[in-house]
Amino acid sequence: MGKIVCEQQMMSLNADVLPQYRQEAPKTPPHILLHYCAFKAIWDWVILCLTFYTAIMVPYNVAFKNKTSEDVSLLVVDSIVDVIFFIDIVLNFHTTFVGPGGEVVSEPKVIRMNYFKSWFLIDLLSCLPYDVFNAFDHDEDGIGSLFSALKVVRLLRLGRVVRKLDRYLEYGAAMLILLLCFYMLVAHWLACIWYSIGRSDTDNGMQYSWLWKLANVTQSPYVVLNSPEGGTTELIHGPSKKTMYVTALYFTMTCMTSVGFGNVAAETDNEKIFTICMMIIAGKEIT
C-alpha cells in the first residue's frame, strides 16, 4: 500500500511543480495564443536572437556611418528583421499573460490595454524602417543621419531580453555564458564609442589621436582634402573599417580587463575622459 502511494506521489510531482495556470489549461478564444505554448516559446527565441543581432549591428552602423544603401544584402536583412519585429507586435496583441493573482488573462481587450501600457511604444519604435529612410538620403549630415542615430532606440528591446532570461540565471553554466555574452556586448558598444571619439578628434585636426596614429602605424595615412570653396576640410583614405574596429575592440578589451599593453592609448582629452569612464564601468562589473 505504501508503495502505491509513493508511486502516485512521484507521478503527481511534475504536476505540482508546474504553475497553476499550466495545470488548468485555460480556454482561450481561437485568435489568442497561450504565452507558454510551443510556438510562442520558439518565436521568443527567434526574437531573442534578432535582438542580439540588432544590439551588435546598430552601434556599429551608427559609429562607422555604414549606410545600408551601399550594401543591398545588409538592407534586405535589416528589412526582414523589421518585418519580424512588426509581426511580433501583432502577436503580442493576441498573446495571454499572467495577471497579478497568477491567473491567465485571455480577454482580448485586457491584453491590448496591458500591451499598450507596457512594451508597445518601445516595440513600435524598434521596428520602424530606419534603414529604408536612410537609404534614400545621400547626405551624411541630412535627415538620413538622424534616422541612423534613431536606430539606437532598438537597443531598448534588451530590457525584454533580460526579463525573459531571468529564469535561466539559476543555472551555473547558463549564468556564465550570459555574463560572457554581456561582457562582449559591452566591449563592442564601448569600441564603437571609442572609434567615434577618435574619428571626431581626427576630423578636428588632432593629429595625435589614437586613430591618426593607427593610420601612420598601418601605413594607411589620412589625406586632408581641402574644399574648393575653402573653410572646410575632409579626411580621405586611412585604415580600413575592419582594422579600425578590431583595434578599437582590442583597446576596450585590454582596458576592461586591466591588462593595458599600451600600444593603443588615450592621447586627447576626450579619449582620456572616456577611458576613465570605461575603467569605472569595468570596475563595477568586476565587483
ABEGO torsion letter per residue (X at the ends): XAAAAAAAAAAAAAAAABBAAAAAGBBBBAABBBAABAAAAAAAAAAAAAAAAAAAAAAAAAAAGBBAAABAAAAAAAAAAAAAAAAAAAAAAABBBBBAAGBBBABAAAAAAAAAABAAAAAAAAABBAAAAAAABABAABAAAAAAAAAAAAAAAAAAAAAAAAAAAABAAAAAAAAAAAAAAAAAAAAAAAAAAAAAAAAAGBAABAAAAAAAAAGBBBBBBBBAAEGBBBBBEEBBAAAAAAAAAAAAAAAAAGAGAGABBBABAAAAAAAAAAAAAAAAAAX
